[in-house]
Amino acid sequence: MNVLVIGSGAREHALAWKIASSPRVKGVFVAPGNAGTASIAENLNIAPTDKEALGKAAVARHIDLVVIGPEASLASGIVDHLNNLGISAFGPTMAASQIEASKVFARKLMQKYGIPLAKGITCSSCAEARNYIRQHSLPLVIKADGLAAGKGVIIVDSLEAADKTLHAVMNSRIFGTAGEKVVIEEYINGREVSVIVFTDGKTVLPMPPTCDYKKIYDDDHGPNTGGMGSYCPPAFFSSQMKGEAINRVLAPAVEAMANEGILYKGVLYAGLILAEGNLSTLEFNARFGDPETQSILPLLKTDLVDICQAVIENRLDQIDLEWRQEACVGVVMASAGYPGNYRTGFPIHGLDAVDEDIMVFHAGTKLNECGTICTNGGRVLTVVGTGRNIAEARDKVYRNVSKIHFEGCNYRKDIALREIA
């Protein structure tokens, strides 16, 4: 069979890599892809949100399965469009994708169905938001309603910072129309974890819990990014807590969507926080996480294509998910200046020097006119390693990260450190 992966990041490289390992797969295509996917698949120069062009390409190349990575593609209705063309697509519909595309929608859903979440309010004006903040203790969390590439959640610890953030989000529209409304929530001091599941709208099958790192600098300093690294499984999140996450958050969310007349099929990601033994839901995502996917798929033994088709065909209850009993750590290498302004086009050296059992998933990379792999984005690579435990996986990853370099490369030195400190 032929499979098309939509997206251009390290998540999509990891998906294409896993899909290509399936004995059922004949050809893999990635749109638009990057320099890494070009080595294992055929890249198609099509934007991830160009539904018409993607549909035509899928028909022309006799694609049997489409796997969608980016949230913007899902929110634009790519699954609906492909289904209308008779093409099997793995991912939620446009209506189902609201659970990520609108923080307001997700909050209302959780409130209606008793899914644990932080106290807060939805505001549609700066004045309303400022008034609420002045009546509550700081710090507080301000969330842009719509999609903001993982950067629309801002913690404020002063009235000055709150006013500045509200002005930037709601008036200056630094996140575009995503800032038309905001959600303001209490700040919960605890340990964050991502729990991601496959679901066909009825059955829910979990992946290993993961922890990601959103801040650009060590010790969680600096602005938010799309994610600077991840690891799994976290020792602090017990099997009992995983069960609670499924039973109180993920499964109820899938059931809630069905009760609202929306069948949720694909991957559902819950960003959770554990504080004083209690779980709260920070957010839902309607797709594979990035960088979490890069730390999860290396541990998956079951054929990913089999899983995707079982979801599409409403028979996920027939799948037995198998995982390697190992640990995995991924470290993101980024361009200098990211998540702000950064330069690209720098040659990447050392990719052929890494150990054989190390995976390097490309994100912001491209091949220049000479065929040299160069930087082409903020997050450039995710270097991933597995081991018998977190300490072993972490040691392997950082030994190999040091072998790769490009001008201005930047990466956190503390990914998974708290697990072994």
N, C-alpha and C positions, 0 to 999 in steps of 0.2 A: 504494500500500500504506500501511497504518497501522503506526507504530512507537511502542513504549512504552520510554522510558528510565527506569530505576529509580535514584533518588538525589536529593540536594538540594544538592550542592556545585558548585563551579566546574568540576570535571571533568565532571559531568553536563550543565551548561550548554554546555560545549564540545562534548560528544557530541551533544546535541540540535541545536546550531547546525550541526554538520557534517552530520548526518543530514538536517536540513531542506533542505540545499542539493542533495540528490539529486533528480534529475528523476523518480525512481521513487516518491518519497514523496508521499503525499496529505495525511496528517495525522500530527502528532507530539504525543505525550502524555508528561508527566513526572510521576512519583510519588515524593515529594510536590512536588519542584521548589522554585523560589524566585521572587523578583521578576523576575529576568533571564529565566528560562525562560518566565515568563508572557507575555513579549512575543513569543515565537516558537512557543509550543506551548500546549497546554491542560494546566494543572496538575491533578493528582488528589490529593486530601487523604488519602493512604494511606501508612502507615509502610513503609519499604523492606524490613522483615523480616516484614510481614504477608502471608504466602504466600497464605492463603485469599482475602483481599480483593483482592490483586493479580491472582490467577488469575481471579476473577469479573469484575474490571474489564477484563481483557484479552479475555475472551470477549464481554462486553457491547459492547465498542467495536470488535470485529472486528479485533483486533491481529494483524498478520502476523509481526511480529518484536519481540522484547523484548531490550534491551541493558542489562545490569546493571553499575552502577558500584561500589557499596560492597562491601567484603570481607565485612561481616557478613551481607549478603543472600545472597552466594554460599555462605558457610559454613553458613547456615541451610537450604540445600537448595532455593532458589527455582528453579534450573534444572531439577532433578529434578521438582519439582511442576508447572512449566509444561509440561515434556515429557510428563508423564502426562496433561495436558489436551489434548495435541496441538498445543501452541503452540511455535513456533520460538523458542529462547532462546539468545542469544550469551553464553557464559561457561562455566566449568568446573562440573562436578557437585559435589555436597557432598563426595564421596570425593576428587575431584581437588583441591578447595580446601584440603585438609589441608596442602598444600605451603606455604600461608601461615598457615592457622589454627593450625598447631602447629609451633613452631620445633624441637621434639623430633623430629617426623616428618620434617621437611626435613633435619635434621642426619643422622639415620639413613640416609636415602635417599642423601645425598651421600657419606657414608662407604662405603656398600655398593657404590656405582657409580663411585667414584673421581673425583667432581667436586671440584675444588679448594676448600678451605675452611680456616678458621682452626682451630688446635688448641684443644681444649676438652673440656667434659664436660656431661652432663645430670644435674641434681640434683633430687630430689623432697623434700628436707628442708633446712631452714636449717642444721642441724648439718653435713650433708654438704657444703653449699655453702661454709660458713665454713671448714671443714677444708681444702677444695681451695684456697681463696683464700690461706690462710696458707702453703701449700706452693709458691706460684707468685709470680712477680714482678708487681708492679703497674706501670702500670694494667692493668685487666682490663675486660671488657665483660660486663654482666649483662643477659640477655634474658628477659623473661616469655615463657612458652611460647605462650600464646594471643594473641588479638587485643587490641590496646591502643591503637587509633586512632593508630598511628604514634609512640606515646610510651613504648613498653615496652622500649626499648633504652637502657641507662644505662652510661656509662663511669665507673669508680671508680678513684681514684688514691691512696686511703689505706684502711687497715683500718677506720677509723671510718666512712668513706663507704660502704664495702662492707657493713658490718654494718647500717647505717641503711637502705640500699637493700634488702637482703634482708628485713629486718623489715617494711618498708613493702610490699614486693611479696608475700612469702610468708605473713606473719602478719596484717598489717593489710589485705591484699588491696586495695590501691589500684587495681588493675586487675581486681578481681573474680576469677573462676575462672581467668583467664589466668595468674595467679600461682601456681597449684598446683604447677607445676614451673618450673624456670629452666634456661637454658643459660648456661654461663660460658665465655667464649672469650678467647684472647689478644687484646690490642689491637694492631692493625696500623696503623702510621702511613704513610698513603699518600693517593692521590687517588681519591675515590669517583666512580663513574659508574653510571648506570642504563641497562641494555640491555633493551629490551622487544620482544617478538615476537608476531606472530599465528601460531597453529598449529592444525591440525585433528587433531593427534595423530600426524601423519607429517611433513608439510611444515612448515618453520619459515621465516617471512619477517620479517626485522628492521625495526624502526623506527629513525630516527636516534638515536644515543646522546645522552643528556641528563645534565645535572648539576642536582641540587636542593640546597636549603639548609634543613637541619633545625632549626638553632638560631634562637632568636627575635631575637638581636641581631647587629649587624655583627661581622665577624671571628670568627664562630662562638662567640659568648659566650651564656650563659644556657641555659635548659632547652630540651629538644627540643619541637618542634611537629609538626603534620601536614605542614609544608613552607611555607617563606616565599618561595619563588621558584624559578625554574629557567631553564635556557637550553640551546640546542642549535644546532649540534654543538660539543662541546668540542675544541679544537685538540690537546690533549695525547693524546687517544685516537685513534690512527691507524686506518686501514682494516684494517691487519694485526691490531691488537688487537681490533677489532670481530669479525674473522673468528675469532680465538682464543676470544672470548667465546661465539660461536655454537657452535663446534666442540667446545669443552671444557666448556661450562656449559649453555647453553640446550637445544641439540639432545640432549645426553646426558640431561638432566633429563626431557625429553618421552619419550625412549626408556625411561628407567628407570621412569617411571610406567606405561608400557605393559607392561613386563616384570612389574610388580607387579599387573597386571590392571586398571589404571585408565587409561582413554583420556582424555588431557588435551586439551581443546578450548577455545579462546578466546584470551585474552591471557596470556602468562607474562612476568613482570617479574623480572629478576635485578639485585639491588643488588650491585655489584662494587667491589673496591678494587684499585688498581694500586700496588704497592710494589716498588721496585728491579727493575722490568720483569716482575714476576710478578703474575698475577691470582689473587684469592681471592674466594669468594662470601660476602657478608655476609648475604643474605636472599633469599628468593623471595616475590613477591607474585602472587596469582592473578587480577589485574585491571589495568586501566589505572591508571597512577600519578596522583597528585594532589600537587603541581602539574605533573608532567611532561607530562601529556596536553594541558594548555593551551598548552605550547610545542611540541608535536609536531603536533597536528591542523591548525594553520594551514599547515603545509608539505606536507600530504598532498594529492596531486592525484587519486589513484584514489578512486572512489566508495566510501565507508565501508560503505554498505549492501551493495554487491557483495562486499566482503571478508567481512563478517559472514555472509552467506548461503553463501559458498564454504566457510567454516570449518564451519558447521553441516552442510553437505551433503558434507563430506569431499572437496572438490575445490579446495583452496587452491593446488595445483600449477598450476592453470589461471589464476591471478591474476598479473598483472604490476604490482607496486607501483611507483608513480611518485611522486617527491618533488620539490618546488621546491628548487632549489639556492640556498637562502638561509639566513639565521640567524634565530633567534627567541628572544626574551627575555620572561619573565613575572615580574611583581613582585606579591606578595601584600600587600594592605592589611588589617590586622587591628585588632581592638578593643583598647583600652587594658586591660592586665591579662592578656590571652591569653598563654600557655596556661593561666594560672590563672583566678581569678574575674574576670569582666568584666560590664559593663552593656550592655544593648541598647536599641533603640527610638529611636536618634538618626537624624535625617534625613540623607541622603547628598546632597551638593551637587556640581555640576560634571559629572555624568555626560553631560550634553548638550553639554559644552564640549570634549570630546576630539576629536582629529583623526579624519577619516573612516576612515583605514586602521588605526586602533587598535581592538583588541578588548577589551572589558571583560566578563569572565566572572564572574557573580555566584555567591556561596557563601552566606554568612550574611546574606541580605537578605529582606525581606518588604514587601508593600504594606500601609500602615496604613489605617484606616477612611476617610481622606481621599484615598487613592490615592497617597500619597507613599512613595517608596522609602526604607526605614529599615534600620538594622542589626539583625541577628537571629542573630548568632553570633560566634565568635571570629575565624575567617578570614572576611572580608567580601567581598572582591573579588580577582580576579587581573587585572591590567592587562597586556596582551600586545601586542607589536609585532614586526614582521619587518623585515629589512633585507638589504643585500648582504653584510653581515658583522656580527659581534657588536657592534662599536662603534656602527654605525649603528642597529641594532635597540635597543640599550641606551639610546642617546641619545633616541630617539623615545619609548620607554616612560617614562623618568623625566621628560621634559618634560610628558607627559600625566598621570602620577601626581600631579604637583604641582597639577594643575587640579581634582582630586577631593579632597573633604574631608568629614569627619564628626567629631563630638566624640570626642577621644581617639584618632584614627586613628594607626596605627603601621606602619612598613614599613622593611625593610632598605634601606640605601643602597648596598650593595656587591654586588648580584646581577650576576654575570658580569664584575665588575671585574677579576678576576684574568686574564681572557682578553685584556685590553687594557692592563693595567698594565705 
